[in-house]
């Protein structure tokens, strides 16, 4: 049988490894999905501005939700030894990635067609 101090150290390393692997991803680390600029080719400059504001708002809300999942996972690991929040809530990483990709596509369209309206 291992000495008590070795068991505690082993347990601490195992918990840390599991916790780091199972926590919700930080919203800042989610890469944008590729979106074609042509998707926004029919919009006027004013409509592109509205679309950019809408997408910024949506991505901000999703990022806030993802951050809350991350915090709740950390609390869950500390109290229950499992990522309680992520296991029960929807996975929104793909929504954040798509929103960021759409934002980049709108920005490219605005830069090309509406240089005075860039945000």
TIRO-2110 file (N, C-alpha, C; in Angstrom, 1 decimal):
// TIRO-2110
0.8, -1.2, 0.0, N, 1, A
0.0, 0.0, 0.0, CA, 1, A
0.9, 1.2, 0.0, C, 1, A
0.4, 2.3, -0.7, N, 2, A
1.2, 3.5, -0.8, CA, 2, A
1.1, 4.3, 0.5, C, 2, A
2.1, 5.1, 0.8, N, 3, A
2.0, 6.0, 2.0, CA, 3, A
0.9, 7.0, 1.7, C, 3, A
0.3, 7.6, 2.8, N, 4, A
-0.8, 8.5, 2.7, CA, 4, A
-0.4, 9.8, 1.9, C, 4, A
0.8, 10.3, 2.1, N, 5, A
1.1, 11.5, 1.3, CA, 5, A
1.2, 11.2, -0.2, C, 5, A
1.7, 10.0, -0.6, N, 6, A
1.7, 9.7, -2.0, CA, 6, A
0.3, 9.6, -2.5, C, 6, A
-0.6, 9.0, -1.8, N, 7, A
-2.0, 8.9, -2.2, CA, 7, A
-2.7, 10.3, -2.4, C, 7, A
-2.4, 11.2, -1.5, N, 8, A
-3.0, 12.5, -1.6, CA, 8, A
-2.4, 13.3, -2.8, C, 8, A
-1.1, 13.1, -3.0, N, 9, A
-0.5, 13.8, -4.2, CA, 9, A
-1.1, 13.2, -5.5, C, 9, A
-1.2, 11.9, -5.5, N, 10, A
-1.7, 11.2, -6.7, CA, 10, A
-3.2, 11.7, -7.0, C, 10, A
-4.0, 11.7, -5.9, N, 11, A
-5.4, 12.1, -6.0, CA, 11, A
-5.5, 13.6, -6.5, C, 11, A
-4.6, 14.5, -6.0, N, 12, A
-4.6, 15.9, -6.3, CA, 12, A
-4.3, 16.0, -7.8, C, 12, A
-3.3, 15.3, -8.3, N, 13, A
-2.9, 15.3, -9.7, CA, 13, A
-4.1, 14.8, -10.6, C, 13, A
-4.7, 13.7, -10.2, N, 14, A
-5.8, 13.2, -11.0, CA, 14, A
-7.0, 14.1, -11.0, C, 14, A
-7.3, 14.7, -9.9, N, 15, A
-8.4, 15.7, -9.9, CA, 15, A
-8.1, 16.9, -10.8, C, 15, A
-6.9, 17.4, -10.7, N, 16, A
-6.5, 18.5, -11.5, CA, 16, A
-6.6, 18.2, -13.0, C, 16, A
-6.1, 17.0, -13.4, N, 17, A
-6.1, 16.6, -14.8, CA, 17, A
-7.5, 16.4, -15.3, C, 17, A
-8.4, 15.8, -14.5, N, 18, A
-9.8, 15.7, -14.9, CA, 18, A
-10.5, 17.0, -15.0, C, 18, A
-10.3, 17.8, -14.0, N, 19, A
-10.9, 19.2, -14.0, CA, 19, A
-10.5, 20.0, -15.2, C, 19, A
-9.3, 20.0, -15.5, N, 20, A
-8.8, 20.8, -16.7, CA, 20, A
-9.4, 20.3, -18.0, C, 20, A
-9.5, 19.0, -18.1, N, 21, A
-10.0, 18.4, -19.3, CA, 21, A
-11.5, 18.5, -19.5, C, 21, A
-12.3, 18.7, -18.5, N, 22, A
-13.7, 18.6, -18.6, CA, 22, A
-14.4, 20.0, -18.4, C, 22, A
-13.7, 21.0, -18.1, N, 23, A
-14.3, 22.3, -17.9, CA, 23, A
-14.7, 22.9, -19.3, C, 23, A
-15.8, 23.7, -19.2, N, 24, A
-16.2, 24.4, -20.5, CA, 24, A
-15.1, 25.3, -21.0, C, 24, A
-15.0, 25.4, -22.3, N, 25, A
-14.0, 26.1, -23.0, CA, 25, A
-14.2, 27.6, -22.8, C, 25, A
-13.2, 28.4, -22.7, N, 26, A
-13.3, 29.8, -22.5, CA, 26, A
-13.8, 30.4, -23.9, C, 26, A
-14.7, 31.3, -23.8, N, 27, A
-15.3, 31.9, -25.1, CA, 27, A
-14.2, 32.6, -25.9, C, 27, A
-13.2, 33.1, -25.3, N, 28, A
-12.1, 33.8, -26.0, CA, 28, A
-11.3, 32.9, -26.9, C, 28, A
-11.3, 31.6, -26.6, N, 29, A
-10.4, 30.7, -27.3, CA, 29, A
-11.2, 30.0, -28.4, C, 29, A
-12.5, 30.3, -28.6, N, 30, A
-13.2, 29.7, -29.7, CA, 30, A
-13.0, 30.4, -31.0, C, 30, A
-12.5, 29.7, -32.0, N, 31, A
-12.1, 30.3, -33.2, CA, 31, A
-13.3, 30.5, -34.1, C, 31, A
-13.3, 31.5, -34.9, N, 32, A
-14.5, 31.7, -35.8, CA, 32, A
-14.6, 30.7, -36.9, C, 32, A
-15.8, 30.3, -37.2, N, 33, A
-16.0, 29.4, -38.3, CA, 33, A
-15.9, 30.1, -39.7, C, 33, A
-15.5, 29.5, -40.7, N, 34, A
-15.4, 30.1, -42.0, CA, 34, A
-16.8, 30.4, -42.6, C, 34, A
-17.0, 31.7, -42.9, N, 35, A
-18.3, 32.1, -43.5, CA, 35, A
-18.0, 33.0, -44.8, C, 35, A
-18.6, 32.7, -45.9, N, 36, A
-18.4, 33.4, -47.1, CA, 36, A
-19.0, 34.8, -47.0, C, 36, A
-18.2, 35.8, -47.5, N, 37, A
-18.7, 37.2, -47.6, CA, 37, A
-19.9, 37.3, -48.5, C, 37, A
-19.9, 36.5, -49.5, N, 38, A
-21.0, 36.5, -50.5, CA, 38, A
-22.4, 36.4, -49.9, C, 38, A
-22.4, 35.8, -48.7, N, 39, A
-23.7, 35.6, -48.0, CA, 39, A
-24.4, 36.9, -47.7, C, 39, A
-23.6, 38.0, -47.6, N, 40, A
-24.1, 39.3, -47.3, CA, 40, A
-24.0, 40.3, -48.5, C, 40, A
-23.8, 39.8, -49.7, N, 41, A
-23.7, 40.6, -50.9, CA, 41, A
-24.9, 41.4, -51.3, C, 41, A
-26.1, 40.9, -50.9, N, 42, A
-27.3, 41.6, -51.2, CA, 42, A
-27.7, 42.7, -50.3, C, 42, A
-27.0, 42.8, -49.2, N, 43, A
-27.4, 43.8, -48.1, CA, 43, A
-26.8, 45.2, -48.5, C, 43, A
-27.6, 46.2, -48.1, N, 44, A
-27.1, 47.6, -48.3, CA, 44, A
-26.1, 47.9, -47.1, C, 44, A
-25.4, 49.0, -47.2, N, 45, A
-24.5, 49.4, -46.1, CA, 45, A
-25.2, 49.6, -44.8, C, 45, A
-26.4, 50.2, -44.8, N, 46, A
-27.2, 50.3, -43.6, CA, 46, A
-27.6, 49.0, -43.0, C, 46, A
-28.0, 48.0, -43.9, N, 47, A
-28.4, 46.7, -43.4, CA, 47, A
-27.2, 45.9, -42.9, C, 47, A
-26.0, 46.1, -43.5, N, 48, A
-24.8, 45.5, -43.0, CA, 48, A
-24.5, 46.0, -41.6, C, 48, A
-24.7, 47.3, -41.3, N, 49, A
-24.5, 47.9, -40.0, CA, 49, A
-25.4, 47.3, -39.0, C, 49, A
-26.7, 47.1, -39.4, N, 50, A
-27.7, 46.5, -38.5, CA, 50, A
-27.3, 45.0, -38.2, C, 50, A
-26.9, 44.3, -39.2, N, 51, A
-26.5, 42.9, -39.1, CA, 51, A
-25.2, 42.8, -38.2, C, 51, A
-24.3, 43.7, -38.3, N, 52, A
-23.1, 43.7, -37.4, CA, 52, A
-23.5, 43.9, -36.0, C, 52, A
-24.4, 44.9, -35.7, N, 53, A
-24.8, 45.1, -34.3, CA, 53, A
-25.6, 43.9, -33.8, C, 53, A
-26.4, 43.3, -34.6, N, 54, A
-27.1, 42.1, -34.1, CA, 54, A
-26.2, 41.0, -33.8, C, 54, A
-25.2, 40.7, -34.7, N, 55, A
-24.3, 39.7, -34.5, CA, 55, A
-23.4, 39.9, -33.3, C, 55, A
-23.0, 41.2, -33.1, N, 56, A
-22.2, 41.5, -31.9, CA, 56, A
-22.9, 41.2, -30.6, C, 56, A
-24.2, 41.6, -30.6, N, 57, A
-25.1, 41.4, -29.4, CA, 57, A
-25.2, 39.9, -29.2, C, 57, A
-25.5, 39.1, -30.3, N, 58, A
-25.7, 37.7, -30.1, CA, 58, A
-24.4, 37.0, -29.6, C, 58, A
-23.3, 37.3, -30.2, N, 59, A
-22.0, 36.7, -29.8, CA, 59, A
-21.7, 37.1, -28.3, C, 59, A
-22.0, 38.3, -28.0, N, 60, A
-21.8, 38.7, -26.6, CA, 60, A
-22.6, 37.9, -25.6, C, 60, A
-23.9, 37.7, -25.9, N, 61, A
-24.8, 37.0, -25.1, CA, 61, A
-24.3, 35.5, -25.0, C, 61, A
-23.9, 34.9, -26.1, N, 62, A
-23.4, 33.5, -26.1, CA, 62, A
-22.1, 33.4, -25.3, C, 62, A
-21.3, 34.4, -25.4, N, 63, A
-20.0, 34.4, -24.7, CA, 63, A
-20.2, 34.5, -23.2, C, 63, A
-21.2, 35.3, -22.8, N, 64, A
-21.5, 35.4, -21.4, CA, 64, A
-22.1, 34.1, -20.9, C, 64, A
-22.9, 33.4, -21.7, N, 65, A
-23.4, 32.1, -21.3, CA, 65, A
-22.3, 31.1, -21.1, C, 65, A
-21.4, 31.1, -22.1, N, 66, A
-20.2, 30.2, -22.1, CA, 66, A
-19.3, 30.5, -20.9, C, 66, A
-19.1, 31.7, -20.5, N, 67, A
-18.3, 32.1, -19.4, CA, 67, A
-19.0, 31.6, -18.1, C, 67, A
-20.3, 31.7, -18.0, N, 68, A
-21.0, 31.3, -16.8, CA, 68, A
-20.9, 29.7, -16.7, C, 68, A
-20.9, 29.0, -17.8, N, 69, A
-20.7, 27.6, -17.8, CA, 69, A
-19.4, 27.3, -17.3, C, 69, A
-18.4, 28.0, -17.7, N, 70, A
-17.0, 27.8, -17.2, CA, 70, A
-16.9, 28.0, -15.7, C, 70, A
-17.5, 29.1, -15.2, N, 71, A
-17.4, 29.3, -13.8, CA, 71, A
-18.2, 28.2, -13.0, C, 71, A
-19.3, 27.9, -13.5, N, 72, A
-20.1, 26.8, -12.8, CA, 72, A
-19.4, 25.5, -12.8, C, 72, A
-18.7, 25.2, -13.9, N, 73, A
-17.9, 24.0, -13.9, CA, 73, A
-16.8, 24.0, -12.9, C, 73, A
-16.2, 25.1, -12.7, N, 74, A
-15.1, 25.2, -11.7, CA, 74, A
-15.7, 25.0, -10.3, C, 74, A
-16.8, 25.6, -10.1, N, 75, A
-17.5, 25.4, -8.8, CA, 75, A
-17.9, 24.0, -8.6, C, 75, A
-18.5, 23.4, -9.7, N, 76, A
-18.9, 22.0, -9.6, CA, 76, A
-17.8, 21.1, -9.3, C, 76, A
-16.6, 21.3, -9.9, N, 77, A
-15.5, 20.5, -9.6, CA, 77, A
-15.0, 20.6, -8.1, C, 77, A
-15.1, 21.8, -7.7, N, 78, A
-14.7, 22.0, -6.3, CA, 78, A
-15.6, 21.4, -5.3, C, 78, A
-16.9, 21.4, -5.6, N, 79, A
-17.9, 20.9, -4.6, CA, 79, A
-18.3, 19.5, -4.9, C, 79, A
-18.5, 19.1, -6.2, N, 80, A
-19.1, 17.8, -6.5, CA, 80, A
-18.2, 16.9, -7.2, C, 80, A
-17.0, 17.3, -7.5, N, 81, A
-16.0, 16.6, -8.2, CA, 81, A
-16.5, 16.1, -9.6, C, 81, A
-17.3, 17.0, -10.2, N, 82, A
-17.7, 16.8, -11.7, CA, 82, A
-18.2, 18.1, -12.2, C, 82, A
-18.1, 18.2, -13.6, N, 83, A
-18.5, 19.5, -14.2, CA, 83, A
-20.1, 19.5, -14.2, C, 83, A
-20.7, 19.9, -13.2, N, 84, A
-22.1, 19.9, -13.0, CA, 84, A
-22.9, 20.7, -14.1, C, 84, A
-22.4, 21.9, -14.4, N, 85, A
-23.2, 22.7, -15.3, CA, 85, A
-23.1, 22.3, -16.7, C, 85, A
-21.9, 22.0, -17.2, N, 86, A
-21.7, 21.7, -18.6, CA, 86, A
-22.5, 20.4, -19.0, C, 86, A
-22.6, 19.5, -18.1, N, 87, A
-23.2, 18.2, -18.4, CA, 87, A
-24.7, 18.4, -18.6, C, 87, A
-25.3, 19.5, -18.0, N, 88, A
-26.8, 19.7, -18.1, CA, 88, A
-27.2, 20.7, -19.1, C, 88, A
-26.3, 21.5, -19.7, N, 89, A
-26.6, 22.6, -20.5, CA, 89, A
-26.2, 22.3, -21.9, C, 89, A
-26.8, 23.1, -22.9, N, 90, A
-26.4, 22.9, -24.3, CA, 90, A
-25.0, 23.3, -24.6, C, 90, A
-24.5, 22.7, -25.6, N, 91, A
-23.1, 23.1, -26.1, CA, 91, A
-23.3, 24.2, -27.1, C, 91, A
-22.7, 25.4, -26.8, N, 92, A
-22.9, 26.6, -27.6, CA, 92, A
-21.6, 27.0, -28.3, C, 92, A
-20.6, 26.2, -28.2, N, 93, A
-19.3, 26.6, -28.9, CA, 93, A
-19.5, 26.8, -30.4, C, 93, A
-20.3, 25.9, -31.0, N, 94, A
-20.5, 26.0, -32.4, CA, 94, A
-21.2, 27.3, -32.8, C, 94, A
-22.1, 27.7, -31.9, N, 95, A
-22.9, 28.9, -32.1, CA, 95, A
-22.0, 30.2, -32.0, C, 95, A
-21.1, 30.1, -31.1, N, 96, A
-20.1, 31.2, -30.9, CA, 96, A
-19.2, 31.3, -32.1, C, 96, A
-18.7, 30.1, -32.5, N, 97, A
-17.8, 30.1, -33.7, CA, 97, A
-18.5, 30.6, -34.9, C, 97, A
-19.7, 30.2, -35.2, N, 98, A
-20.5, 30.7, -36.3, CA, 98, A
-20.7, 32.2, -36.2, C, 98, A
-21.1, 32.6, -35.1, N, 99, A
-21.4, 34.1, -34.9, CA, 99, A
-20.1, 34.9, -35.2, C, 99, A
-19.0, 34.4, -34.7, N, 100, A
-17.7, 35.1, -35.0, CA, 100, A
-17.4, 35.1, -36.5, C, 100, A
-17.6, 34.0, -37.1, N, 101, A
-17.4, 33.9, -38.5, CA, 101, A
-18.3, 34.8, -39.3, C, 101, A
-19.5, 34.9, -38.9, N, 102, A
-20.4, 35.8, -39.6, CA, 102, A
-20.0, 37.2, -39.4, C, 102, A
-19.6, 37.6, -38.2, N, 103, A
-19.1, 38.9, -38.0, CA, 103, A
-17.9, 39.3, -38.9, C, 103, A
-17.0, 38.3, -39.0, N, 104, A
-15.8, 38.6, -39.9, CA, 104, A
-16.3, 38.8, -41.3, C, 104, A
-17.3, 38.0, -41.8, N, 105, A
-17.8, 38.1, -43.2, CA, 105, A
-18.4, 39.5, -43.4, C, 105, A
-19.2, 39.9, -42.4, N, 106, A
-19.9, 41.2, -42.5, CA, 106, A
-18.8, 42.3, -42.5, C, 106, A
-17.8, 42.2, -41.6, N, 107, A
-16.7, 43.2, -41.6, CA, 107, A
-16.0, 43.3, -43.0, C, 107, A
-15.7, 42.1, -43.6, N, 108, A
-15.1, 42.1, -44.9, CA, 108, A
-16.0, 42.8, -45.9, C, 108, A
-17.3, 42.5, -45.9, N, 109, A
-18.3, 43.1, -46.8, CA, 109, A
-18.3, 44.6, -46.6, C, 109, A
-18.3, 45.0, -45.4, N, 110, A
-18.4, 46.5, -45.1, CA, 110, A
-17.1, 47.1, -45.6, C, 110, A
-16.0, 46.5, -45.3, N, 111, A
-14.7, 47.1, -45.7, CA, 111, A
-14.6, 47.3, -47.2, C, 111, A
-15.2, 46.3, -48.0, N, 112, A
-15.1, 46.4, -49.4, CA, 112, A
-16.1, 47.4, -50.0, C, 112, A
-17.3, 47.4, -49.4, N, 113, A
-18.4, 48.2, -50.0, CA, 113, A
-18.8, 49.5, -49.3, C, 113, A
-18.5, 49.6, -48.0, N, 114, A
-18.9, 50.7, -47.2, CA, 114, A
-17.8, 51.2, -46.3, C, 114, A
-16.7, 51.7, -46.8, N, 115, A
-15.6, 52.1, -46.0, CA, 115, A
-15.9, 53.1, -44.9, C, 115, A
-16.9, 53.9, -45.1, N, 116, A
-17.2, 54.9, -44.1, CA, 116, A
-18.0, 54.4, -42.9, C, 116, A
-18.5, 53.2, -43.0, N, 117, A
-19.4, 52.7, -41.9, CA, 117, A
-18.7, 51.6, -41.0, C, 117, A
-17.5, 51.3, -41.3, N, 118, A
-16.8, 50.3, -40.4, CA, 118, A
-16.9, 50.6, -39.0, C, 118, A
-17.2, 49.6, -38.2, N, 119, A
-17.4, 49.9, -36.7, CA, 119, A
-16.1, 49.7, -36.0, C, 119, A
END
